[in-house]
Amino acid sequence: MYAALWRILPGPWWLRLFILLVAIAAILYGLFFFVFPWVSPFITPGEVDLE
């Protein structure tokens, strides 16, 4: 799967790496600022006591 993704991306290796890093950053941004806050009300952690 990763090899197919690498072959689909245009340009030399450094441009492919830059595109992948930007895509990963965009995915993480979307998760942290949109998906996780939306999901957090549905997930209620149980009461945890450490003694």
C-alpha positions in Angstrom: 0.0 0.0 0.0 2.8 2.5 0.9 4.7 1.6 -2.2 1.7 2.3 -4.4 1.1 5.6 -2.6 4.8 6.5 -3.1 4.6 5.7 -6.9 1.4 7.8 -7.3 2.9 11.0 -5.9 4.6 13.3 -8.4 8.1 14.7 -8.4 11.4 13.7 -7.0 11.8 11.9 -3.6 12.1 15.2 -1.6 8.9 16.6 -3.1 7.1 13.3 -2.3 8.3 13.4 1.2 7.2 17.0 1.6 3.7 16.1 0.3 3.4 13.2 2.7 4.5 15.3 5.7 1.9 18.0 4.8 -0.8 15.4 4.4 0.1 13.8 7.7 0.1 17.2 9.4 -3.3 18.0 7.9 -4.8 14.7 9.0 -3.5 15.2 12.6 -4.8 18.8 12.6 -8.3 17.5 11.5 -8.2 14.8 14.2 -7.2 17.1 17.1 -9.4 20.0 16.3 -12.5 18.4 14.8 -12.8 14.7 15.3 -11.5 14.3 18.9 -13.6 17.2 20.4 -16.7 15.8 18.6 -16.1 12.3 19.9 -15.1 13.3 23.5 -18.7 13.7 24.8 -19.6 10.1 23.8 -16.6 8.6 25.6 -17.0 8.8 29.4 -14.0 7.2 31.2 -14.9 5.3 34.3 -13.9 6.5 37.7 -10.4 5.5 38.3 -8.9 5.2 41.8 -5.3 4.5 42.4 -4.4 3.6 46.0 
